[in-house]
Amino acid sequence: MSFPEEHDYIGLTDSSSMENPSSSSIVSTESEKNSVLNLKETELRLGLPGSDFHEKKAGTGVSLFGKDLKDEVNNGFSQILLKNFVSGAKRVFSDAIDESGKWGFPLKGGSEVDMENCGSENTNTLQCSLAGPSGKEIGNSNPAKLVEDKKNENNSTAPASKAQLLGWPPIQSFRKNTLATTNLSKNNDDVEGKSGLGCLYVKVSMDGAPYLRKINLKTYCSYAELSSFLGKMFSCFTIGQYASHGLPGQEHLRENCLKNLLHGSEYVLTYEDKDGDWMLVGDVPWEMFTDSCKRLRIMKGSDATGLAPRAMQKCRNQS
Amino acid sequence: MQVVWLRSSLALRDLQAFIQHTVVYCKMDPKLQKTKNSSSNSANSPDSTHSLFPFPDEVLERVLSFLHSHKDRSSVSLVCKDWYDAERWTRTKLFIGNCYSVSPEIVARRFPRIKSVTLKGKPRFSDFNLVPQHWGADVHSWLVVFAKVYPFLEELRLKRMTLNDESLKFLATSFPGFKALSLLSCEGFSTDGLKAIATHCKNLTELDIQENGMDDLGGGWLSCFSENCSSLEVLNFASLNSEVSFDALEKLVRRCKSLRILKVNKSITLDQLQQLLVLAPQLIELGTGSFQQELTPLQYEGLGIAFSNCKNLQTLSGFWEDTSLHLPVLYSACPSLTFLNLSYATLRSGELAKIVAHSPNIRRLWVLDTVGDKGLEAVGSSCPFLEELRVFPADPFEQDLHHGVTEAGFLAVSRGCRKLHYVLYFCRQMTNAAVATIVQNCPDFTHFRLCIMNPGERDYLTNEPMDEAFGAVVKTCTNLRRLALSGLLTDLTFEYIGKYAKNLEALSVAFAGSSDRGMQCVLQGCPKLRKLEIRDCPFGNAALLSGIEKYETMRSLWMSACNVTMSACKLLAKEMPRLNVEVMRDEGSDESQADKVYIYRTVAGSRRDAPPFVVTL
């Protein structure tokens, strides 16, 4: 579904202030606020059907999201974005409902094309919407990075991560901090290769996508599951071959999978192992793979052609 | 004059019925609203001259001393002056749900004989960092008054209050008979304050420190308990991280024979835990320390035996860090458990399934969503008596749908646990149909708190708003007292709530609604509403002012990031002098916007300790 053009930020702002007479005073302040907060003129607006809220709260991102907003422009930007997310959301619900049901959460905005196809309608994650618009113009809000920052910050009893909506989800600070510490120590352990249950988060990047994702390798038991999930996550780019060809119980990808993969799609899944080398996914048994995988990259097939024939050779030898 | 003698062995229920009948009767008769000299002492009072009050004050007071619920006592005090007096002389437990609704002086004047105080301070949204620092709710001014008026104070229970170490020291040294201290979600103090408590309170029976914003400067406070202290019944330091002296703890547990609740922190290892269990097999509630330790087979066996010897164990909690390695040692203790709190243990479905298979008598279960839908299926099939379920998110900021629980898990529990009446459920997807089925399976919900973690999330199958889900909840669950909403919601949800939720007392709303009408429906339709907290909703002045009559019947209203302006707040404050209308503005926001509004009824007038960013209108 194409992004409804009439819902560009400025357009909606005007209409919203017209619809709501009590906020008529806000329109005049908007221009003042514009100069105060340059961030407003940025990609933020794209896909964020604004509301009278935003004008009222142009500067409120500062305190709402913590004390250091001014110092951390990146995070601050994200916070403003999130604040708009929040405020945009309020006005837009009724609009969204009037739209066709497919629109999902209205904040998908600029990166909507990507987002719509990512699994179900409702994987409209905060992080996705964060990075979508910002990726284009600001170009440095990386949600995965933000998550990491949060994890690093939360070693002490720090307040909630600044990269998230303030106070949402509604979890007590004590619980949040305790779990964050647990997760952090787990992730560290796993990355260092110690055995650990539960979590092995690795970054997944895709050539051409504006942002990375993070997945927990421990939640999958086979390449088939992994590929199926990655397929859903990045399904706008065709890498469904893993799902269709991976047979249950198999730990190696068969030769025909790789062939189909390479011929049928323009993308190849690779990973960086402990030694820092980039390897084709599927060569080794699943357990060995999860033990050595540090990050994943969905690479353009054209970049990977050098790699594939050798891998197929290996497969032939092993099968 | 009629005289009715009551046997002291009269059953409490009969007594309450008798009193309630008399209350109703007396309320109906205007002749009984005489004023009377209120300074009578119960021991010397003459017989009552009211013809319909057949018993002398001393009997009335004796009768009323059986009443413990503060709600009943409030009703009693409204009957007439005599009853008001009798009630105030016999009240020993004070419950103050909002510390600013009344002042310490007013309390001291009215109730001369208080032994136990429960005080709640900040609005609930302060738990989620929505209330700025230094907002208030300091307990010290209360303590100063209490020290003068209630020197024999024994218990203090604080929730969301601010207190510093000085206050704790003051508390410890001002009340010689002090017995029980419980601090939940409080802040401003450190373990040094605990040192004072441990040192000076010789008769301490309860020290319960839970989830506070406190400074943990070290575990030395535990060693401050004197060697004569043997009265402890409750010791909970689970949320403190510093290492305590195990030697001191061991000796303390050894000499406190009445210890029934012990919740240790993660510095206590498994074999230390075993030693403690051997010393205290009488425990009813246990909070474990760290479960992560290499155990020899002998140690493992010893631990299992220690658990099996705790025949009275009803509650288990703790389980900090990775625990799955040693869970089987618990199995022998599981059959008697009624409350299992695994909400800090990142268990998987299989591990949970095994535990609940051994715990058929569980009434309350708290877990992390790492157990997944499969784990919840196991709960559904193993725990037919389950009444309360809380599922917390292990990684609340992870947007990956692959993790956590979905509607399937909730459905599975509802099918197997028909007595479920309390749920707190964090998930990333839900459907209207699932919720409708769930409440059909379990129509007795009193507390329904559903948190779909992405704000404004739709029904993921039909793409519709979640209105029908909550509509089903309020239509089906007629006993619903507490409701927390989430997902994409229009005004329709609130129409449903106003129309059907006639017993609703607490409502929590975030990122929901389409217009003022939503909030209006709730304010006009829910007669028992006491607490309303709203954030990030499109409710404005019209909505706020529609409740102008209602707010005095409620404890409080919180509205933040909504559409309310200062002018409306000022109007409200002007019309309703017995409400405190407090506004906090965010930095740099418009002068006319009321970013955060906190409204509550009070007999104490405006706050005298309000910080500069809180403006009372």
Contacts between the chains, C-beta under 8 A, distances in Angstrom:
chain1	res1	chain2	res2	distance
A	20	B	563	7.9
A	22	B	540	6.6
A	22	B	541	6.7
A	22	B	563	7.7
A	22	B	565	7.1
A	23	B	563	7.7
A	25	B	592	6.9
A	26	B	590	7.2
A	29	B	590	6.3
A	36	B	588	7.6
A	51	B	538	7.9
A	52	B	563	7.5
A	53	B	561	7.8
A	53	B	563	7.6
A	56	B	589	6.5
A	56	B	590	5.1
A	56	B	593	5.1
A	57	B	561	7.7
A	57	B	586	7.1
A	57	B	589	5.8
A	57	B	590	8.0
A	57	B	593	7.5
A	57	B	595	7.6
A	58	B	588	7.6
A	59	B	586	7.7
A	59	B	587	6.8
A	59	B	588	2.8
A	59	B	589	6.1
A	60	B	586	4.0
A	60	B	587	7.0
A	60	B	588	6.2
A	60	B	589	4.6
A	60	B	595	6.6
A	62	B	586	7.5
A	62	B	587	5.1
A	62	B	588	5.6
A	63	B	132	7.9
A	63	B	586	4.6
A	63	B	587	3.9
A	63	B	588	7.3
A	64	B	561	7.7
A	64	B	586	5.6
A	85	B	455	8.0
A	86	B	455	7.2
A	86	B	511	7.0
A	86	B	536	5.2
A	86	B	561	6.8
A	87	B	536	7.8
A	87	B	561	7.6
A	89	B	455	6.3
A	89	B	456	5.1
A	89	B	511	5.9
A	89	B	536	7.5
A	90	B	511	7.4
A	90	B	536	6.5
A	90	B	537	6.6
A	90	B	538	4.5
A	91	B	538	6.7
A	93	B	456	6.5
A	93	B	465	7.8
A	93	B	488	6.2
A	93	B	489	7.9
A	93	B	490	6.6
A	93	B	513	7.8
A	93	B	514	5.8
A	93	B	538	7.9
A	94	B	490	7.0
A	94	B	514	4.5
A	94	B	515	7.6
A	96	B	488	7.5
A	97	B	465	6.5
A	97	B	490	6.3
A	97	B	514	8.0
A	101	B	462	7.6
A	101	B	463	4.1
A	101	B	464	6.8
A	102	B	463	6.7
A	104	B	458	6.6
A	104	B	463	6.9
A	105	B	454	7.2
A	105	B	456	5.2
A	105	B	457	6.8
A	105	B	458	7.1
A	105	B	488	7.3
A	106	B	456	7.9
A	107	B	456	8.0
A	119	B	401	6.8
A	120	B	401	7.6
A	120	B	429	7.8
A	120	B	460	5.5
A	121	B	458	7.3
A	121	B	460	6.8
A	121	B	463	5.9
A	122	B	429	6.4
A	122	B	454	7.1
A	122	B	457	5.7
A	122	B	458	6.1
A	122	B	460	4.6
A	123	B	399	7.4
A	123	B	401	5.7
A	124	B	454	6.7
A	125	B	399	3.1
A	125	B	454	6.8
A	126	B	399	6.3
A	126	B	454	7.0
A	127	B	399	5.2
A	128	B	399	7.1
A	147	B	397	6.3
A	147	B	398	7.2
A	150	B	397	6.3
A	157	B	213	7.2
A	159	B	129	5.5
A	160	B	128	7.5
A	160	B	129	5.6
A	161	B	397	6.3
A	163	B	397	7.8
A	164	B	397	5.3
A	165	B	455	7.0
A	166	B	128	7.7
A	166	B	129	6.2
A	166	B	130	6.8
A	167	B	125	6.7
A	167	B	128	3.3
A	167	B	129	5.2
A	167	B	130	4.8
A	167	B	535	7.4
A	168	B	128	7.2
A	168	B	453	8.0
A	168	B	455	6.5
A	168	B	510	7.0
A	169	B	393	6.6
A	169	B	396	4.9
A	169	B	426	6.3
A	169	B	451	5.7
A	169	B	453	4.7
A	170	B	127	7.4
A	170	B	128	5.0
A	170	B	451	6.5
A	170	B	484	7.9
A	170	B	508	7.8
A	170	B	510	7.4
A	171	B	128	7.4
A	171	B	392	7.0
A	171	B	393	7.1
A	171	B	396	5.7
A	171	B	426	7.8
A	172	B	127	4.9
A	172	B	128	7.5
A	172	B	185	7.1
A	172	B	211	6.2
A	173	B	127	7.0
A	173	B	128	7.8
A	173	B	129	6.8
A	173	B	213	6.8
A	174	B	185	7.9
A	174	B	211	3.9
A	174	B	212	7.5
A	174	B	213	7.8
A	174	B	239	6.2
A	175	B	211	7.4
A	175	B	343	7.5
A	175	B	344	7.8
A	175	B	392	6.7
A	176	B	396	6.9
A	178	B	320	7.7
A	178	B	344	6.2
A	179	B	344	7.2
A	179	B	368	7.8
A	179	B	394	6.0
A	179	B	395	7.3
A	179	B	396	7.9
A	182	B	320	7.8
A	182	B	321	6.2
A	182	B	344	7.5
A	182	B	346	6.8
A	183	B	394	7.3
A	183	B	395	6.2
A	186	B	322	7.6
A	186	B	346	7.7
A	196	B	322	7.3
A	197	B	322	6.0
A	197	B	324	6.3
A	197	B	346	7.4
A	197	B	348	7.3
A	198	B	322	7.2
A	198	B	346	5.0
A	198	B	348	7.6
A	198	B	370	6.7
A	199	B	346	8.0
A	213	B	400	7.6
A	214	B	398	7.7
A	214	B	400	7.3
A	215	B	400	6.4
A	215	B	402	7.4
A	216	B	400	7.2
A	216	B	402	7.4
A	216	B	403	6.9
A	219	B	402	5.6
A	219	B	403	7.0
A	229	B	402	6.3
